[in-house]
Amino acid sequence: MGKCCDKTGKERSVFSNREEALKTADYEKREHGVEFYPYKCDKCGYWHLAPAGRKVSFRENACGCKDSSGVRGKRLYDSKEDAERAAMTVREGGRGTMHVYPCPEGSGWHLTHKF
């Protein structure tokens, strides 16, 4: 399995699938009272756990907007707050600064490195 680190260089726990990550999240909640949610990492392709306070709601390919390559659809966040939390997660993960902007189609919010 690939190695994935946070911005401090600490290695993240890696799970091969969502179900495995969910089992660990359930264990953490039951045994330690700490809530986590699983997410698939864009960097390594595996699954990690993040604190529940960072959870965001987004949809893939929910509008006609494309990423900078013009190939893939952009993630669409339902609220500005969700987009801002996602931008913070990217920044804290050491993957650069993201800016929040409204979807040109009026469907929600997107992130961009450009501004």
N, C-alpha and C positions, 0 to 999 in steps of 0.2 A: 504494500500500500504506500501511496505517496506521503511525503512529509509536508505539512502545512503549518506555518507559524503565524502567531499574531504579531502586532507591531513591536512588541518587546522581545521577540525572538523565542517566546515560549511555544513549544510544540502543542498544537491543538489535538484533541482526541479525534480520531478518524474512524468513520463507520462506512462499511461498504454499501449499505442500503438504508432507506428511510426507516424500515421496520426495526432494524438493529438500533438506530439512533433513538427511536421512540421508546423502545424498551429501557434504554439507559435513562432517558428523560423521566419516564414513569418511576423508575427506581429512585432517582434523585429526589423527586417530589415526595414519594412515599417515605423514604428513609431520612431525608434531610430537610424536607419542607421547602426546597428550592425548585422553582419552576424554570424549565428550559424548553426551547422548541427546536426541532431539527430543521436544518436548511442544507441545500446542496450548494457546495462551494464552486463559484465560477473559476477559481484559481486552480484547484487540484482535481475537481470533478467528483470528489467523495462527499460524504455527509459529515457535518459537525453539529454541535449544540451551541445555542446562544441564549443568553438570559431572556426570559419572557418579556421583559421591558423593552427589548429591541425588536420584538416581533412586528412585522409589517405585512400589510395585505397588498398583493400585486397580482396582475393578470398578464399572461404572455399573449402576444399577438391579438390584443383586444381592440387595437385601432390600426390604422394604416401607416403609422409612423415607422420608420426604419432606423437602425443604428447607423453609426458613421460609415460602416462598410457598405450600407445600402442593401444588405442581404437579409439580416434577421430583423424581426419586429422588436420594438422597444418594449421594455417592461412598463406597464401602466399601473400607477399607484392610485388607489381610490381617494386618498386624501393628501393634502399638502403635508400633514404631520407624518404620515407613513413614509412619504418621499424623503422628508428631512431626516427621519430615523435611519432610513436606508443609506442616505448620504453620509451620516455620522458613522455608520458601521463600516463603510468603505474607507473613510478617512482614518478611523481608529485601527483598521486592518492594515494601514500603511500602503493603500493602493491609490492614493492621490485624493484630490479635492473634487467633490461632485457639487454641481449646482442644480437646484430644483427649478423647474419651469412648467407652466401649464401646457397640457397637450394642445396642439394647434386645432385638433378636431373637437376640443371641448369635452373629452372623455375622462379626464383625470389629470395626473401629474407624471412627469418624466424626470430623469436625471441626465446630466451631461457633464463631461470634463471641460467642455468649451464654454467660454463666456467672456 
